[in-house]
């Protein structure tokens, strides 16, 4: 392998590591937000819910379904399809 090929390989590996760290950070943020939504929904469920609370929770469930069946599935499928090493 030439020096240039080695440099290109090292650069590509650095990019994968860097992007992996970014994805991990975003995934942790998503998990934190999801936990907070779960706790809020539990408080509403066992408290005195207003009509606005009910509408907001129903809307949140719809949006989260969309996220689960779309963006997150595609992201996971993409990551699983990447084959290196």
N, C-alpha and C positions, 0 to 999 in steps of 0.2 A: 504494500500500500504506500502510495506517495505521501509526502508531507502535506500536500494540499488535501488529499483524501482524508487523512487523519484529522486535519483541522476541521474539515466539513463534518466528519463523523462526530467529533467532540462538540461542535456547535449544535448539531441536531440533537444530541443527547442532552445538552444543557437546555435546549428549548423544551424537550419533553419533560424534564424535571421541573422546569419553571412553570409550565402550563399545568402539570399535575398538582403542584402546590396551589396554584390559583383555583383549580377546580375543587380541591379539598377545602379551601377556605370558603368558597361559595356554597359548597354542600353543607358545611357546618353552619353557615348563616341561614340556609334554608331550614335545616333541622331546628335551629333556635326559634325561628319565626313560627314554624309549625307547632312547636311545643307551646309557645305563647298563645297561639290561636286556640289550641286544645284547652288550655287552662281557662281562657276567657269563655269558651263555649260551655265548659263544665260549670263555671260560676253562673252563667245565664240559665243553664238547664236546671240548676237547683236553687235559683233565686227567683225574684219577681221580674219576669221578662215583660218588656213593653212590646208593642206592635213593631216598633222600629228595630228592637233587638231580634225579634223573630225573622223579620225580613233580612236583616244583616247576616244572621246565621245561615239562612237558606241560600243567600247569595254567595256567602263564603264557601259553603259546601259545593255549590255548582262550579265555582272557580277552581276549587281544589280538585274536583273530579277532572276538569279540563286539563289541569296541570299534570295530574297523575296519568291520564290516558294519552297525553300528548308529549309535551316538552320533556318531562323527566324520563319517560319511556324511550324517547328518541335519543336522549343524551346517554342513557345507560346502554342502549343497543350500540351506539357509536363507540363508546369506550370498550365494550366487550368485543367489538369487531376488529379493534386495533391489535395487531399481532407484531410484537417485537421480541427479540431474544429468544 
